Amino acid sequence: MIWADYYEGYKSYLQLEKSLSGNTVEAYLKDIGKFTEYLEGQGFSANPTDVTQAKIREFIDFINELGMSASSQARALSGIKSFFKYLLIQDVIERDPSALIETPKIGRKLPVVLSPDEVDSLIKAVELGSETGYRNHAILEVLYGCGLRVSELVNLRLTDVHYEEGFIKVQGKGNKERLIPFGKKAKEAIQIQIRHYRANLKIDKKDENILFLNRRGKKMTRVMIFTIIKDLAEKIGLAKNISPHTFRHSFATHLMEGGADLRAIQDMLGHESITTTEVYTHLDKEYLKDTILRFHPRS
């Protein structure tokens, strides 16, 4: 196949014209790679100009049979559509074979949320006397207290924490910065881990300004944060399947239950659209039940 001939141009198109992030560009290229791999496996040895709508549908059916989720199928199709749109713009093809293919319907799943007691149990399960105890305690307090994404947490810098003002500066998706207020517990946990954990490390020069470090004095990875949380969940016998993102969901849901304004939650989470934040309105069952009982004429 002559697919590789178009990859560099397509990559530049995504980066320069579409202004997509590096991770999104890589994801799109991987999706095209999966598609071409499938075509090769089917003995379809031709260039992109010969791809038909039927071939794309076959691929979507194939990944569906593999058990790929609707959201993953939608993302793969999005990558394929984007690629053929690029070829159309470049006059490589006269007709886009993906144009009339509908995106798989994605059902909105409510996120797993911890109760305040479960959050407390996880935080208390951290052994403060262990080598990394103070650090892990601070990580949980910041995840839950500020609703950060795990990628935002591992990139937090010492200079991002403004103690007097009570804000943490976060660099989120698309390099957009936002300020998040943090409470007394998160503040104290950060200060204690700096004094009793971070101060004892031999810190790698390039990571001197990073807030949370591993035992070798280097920036932590996302996988390390996942492992810490999975181990704590197992330790307390938590039945829920949780991840670092569960603390973000819990942060938002508990704010909702406390009566916080949806726009304020949107700002703190760094959501572009209010509809993304609105998923948390479906989680406050007691509030909804109370509303029905108080205001519905049939109640």
C-alpha positions, 0 to 999 in steps of 0.5 A, a space after each residue: 500500500 502507498 498509505 505511508 506516502 500521505 502520513 506526514 502530510 496528514 500529520 502536518 494537517 492535524 497539527 497546523 490546520 486543525 491545531 490538535 494536541 500531540 496526543 490526539 494526533 498520535 491517536 488519529 495516526 494509530 487509528 489509521 494504522 489499525 485500519 490499514 492493518 485490517 485491510 492488509 489482513 483482508 488482502 486489500 493491497 491498494 492505496 487509499 484512493 481505492 477504499 470504498 464505504 463498504 470497506 470502512 463499514 467492514 472495519 467498524 463491524 470487525 472492531 465491534 465484534 472484537 468487543 471494542 466499546 462504542 466510544 473507541 469505535 467512534 474515535 477510530 471512525 473519527 480518525 478515518 473520517 479525518 484522514 479521508 477529509 484531508 485526502 479530499 482537500 488535497 485532491 487525492 480522492 474525488 469522493 469521501 468514502 467515509 462521509 455517509 457513515 454514522 458514528 456509533 451511538 455512545 450511551 452516557 455512563 454515569 461515572 463511579 463516585 465515592 462517598 465521603 466516608 469511602 474517601 476518608 477510608 482511602 486517605 486513612 489507609 495511607 501509612 504515614 510512617 512508610 517512606 512514601 506515606 506523606 507523599 501519597 497522603 498529599 496526592 489523595 488530598 489534592 486529587 479529591 480536594 481540587 478535582 485534578 486529572 491525573 496528568 495535571 497532578 503529575 505535572 504540578 509544580 512547586 511554583 503552582 501552589 499559592 499558599 497565601 491566596 489558597 489557589 493551585 494553578 493548573 495547566 489543563 487540556 490544550 495548555 489552558 490554565 485555570 486556578 483552583 481553590 484548595 482547602 486546609 487539609 490539602 494545604 497541610 498535606 502538601 506542606 508536610 510531604 515537602 518537609 518530611 518526604 521531598 526534602 529527603 530526596 536527591 532530586 533530578 535537576 530537570 524535576 526540581 520544580 515538580 511537586 510530587 516525585 518518586 523515590 529517585 527524585 524524578 517526576 511520577 508517572 500516571 501509572 504510579 498514581 493508578 497503582 497507589 490508588 488500586 493498592 489502597 482500594 484493595 487494602 480497605 476492601 473497596 468493591 468499586 472499580 476506581 482510578 485517579 479519575 474517580 476522585 475527580 468525579 467524587 469532587 464534582 459530585 460532592 460539590 453538586 450535592 452541597 449546592 455548588 453552582 454548576 458554572 463554578 464546578 465547570 470552571 474548576 474542572 476545566 470543562 469546555 462545555 457545560 454539558 460535560 459537567 451536567 453529567 454530575 447533576 444525574 448523580 445527586 439522587 437524594 436531591 432529585 428525590 426531594 425535588 420530586 416529593 416536594 414539587 410534583 403534583 402526583 406526590 
